Amino acid sequence: MPVPERHVLLTTQRNQLFTALQSKGFQPEEFIFYEEDNSAHLSHRSTQYGCRISVGSFTVTGSMGALETYTLPYRLVSSPGRELLQEERYFGSWIKVINGFNDWLTCLTGELQIPDLWATISGDTQLIKLAADQDNRPFTPDDQLQFKKALDEIKAYLIKSHNLTGARLETVEGRLSYLEEAVTRMGRKDVIHIAIGALANIATGLLLDADGTRELFRFAGQIFKQLLGNVYYLVGPH
């Protein structure tokens, strides 16, 4: 029986990709799947990420250079990779392709779950201008007390909104304690930068999505503005 002209993979292979998506918690309709030439393409609809499985005869150079070459039937080009935005790998069997495909789905999951902190922070031009324009005067004892109150309110907010306990709570307390200590020995400009970094690290450590990260910056901005004035207006992107 002739193979349909558009099909690059066997139906069983295509089905394995389908079930692999489901096993990683994705819905297949989140992706565009099509086959053309010698490749099967899978594109994630809401991002620029995707992968391409090509079937053919690919010459791969081994560790000994031109003296050691292999011909393998599969090539997997995927984005994101473990260390690069796009990575290319070659496989000698379909089961290894599936393993590589599952590795890509793991990388994709990680990229989708982690907020883009640069985008979150850079979206607020007021925060960037504040960090650039602020002088580096030291904090007065009263300033330090008010700052500690602000940190306590931020911690209470995080505990309530994200149900923090155990190691996750300890992570937050560690970041805020470092910030509280920095106020006693650093100037205003330096502490602004440290506060931004501490909030970003907390968002990463708690695996907050973009909305959660933005809300954290918004809340912290309100608290700092209320207690310390415009010096610490850290509102997130509008």
Secondary structure as the mmCIF struct_conf table of DSSP 4:
data_model
#
loop_
_struct_conf.conf_type_id
_struct_conf.id
_struct_conf.beg_label_comp_id
_struct_conf.beg_label_asym_id
_struct_conf.beg_label_seq_id
_struct_conf.end_label_comp_id
_struct_conf.end_label_asym_id
_struct_conf.end_label_seq_id
HELX_LH_PP_P HELX_LH_PP_P1 PRO A 2 PRO A 4
TURN_TY1_P TURN_TY1_P1 GLU A 5 ARG A 6
BEND BEND1 LEU A 9 LEU A 9
HELX_RH_AL_P HELX_RH_AL_P1 THR A 11 SER A 23
TURN_TY1_P TURN_TY1_P2 LYS A 24 GLY A 25
HELX_RH_3T_P HELX_RH_3T_P1 PRO A 28 GLU A 30
STRN STRN1 PHE A 31 GLU A 36
TURN_TY1_P TURN_TY1_P3 ASP A 37 ASN A 38
STRN STRN2 SER A 39 HIS A 44
TURN_TY1_P TURN_TY1_P4 ARG A 45 SER A 46
BEND BEND2 THR A 47 GLN A 48
STRN STRN3 GLY A 50 GLY A 62
TURN_TY1_P TURN_TY1_P5 SER A 63 MET A 64
STRN STRN4 GLY A 65 SER A 79
BEND BEND3 PRO A 80 PRO A 80
BEND BEND4 ARG A 82 GLN A 86
STRN STRN5 GLU A 87 PHE A 91
BEND BEND5 GLY A 92 SER A 93
HELX_RH_AL_P HELX_RH_AL_P2 TRP A 94 GLN A 113
BEND BEND6 ILE A 114 ILE A 114
HELX_RH_AL_P HELX_RH_AL_P3 LEU A 117 SER A 122
TURN_TY1_P TURN_TY1_P6 GLY A 123 GLY A 123
HELX_RH_AL_P HELX_RH_AL_P4 THR A 125 ASP A 133
HELX_LH_PP_P HELX_LH_PP_P2 ARG A 137 ARG A 137
STRN STRN6 PRO A 138 PRO A 138
HELX_LH_PP_P HELX_LH_PP_P3 PHE A 139 THR A 140
HELX_RH_AL_P HELX_RH_AL_P5 PRO A 141 HIS A 162
TURN_TY1_P TURN_TY1_P7 ASN A 163 ASN A 163
HELX_RH_AL_P HELX_RH_AL_P6 GLY A 166 VAL A 183
TURN_TY1_P TURN_TY1_P8 THR A 184 ARG A 185
BEND BEND7 MET A 186 MET A 186
STRN STRN7 GLY A 187 GLY A 187
HELX_RH_AL_P HELX_RH_AL_P7 ARG A 188 GLY A 205
TURN_TY1_P TURN_TY1_P9 LEU A 206 LEU A 207
HELX_RH_AL_P HELX_RH_AL_P8 ALA A 210 LEU A 228
HELX_RH_3T_P HELX_RH_3T_P2 GLY A 229 TYR A 232
#
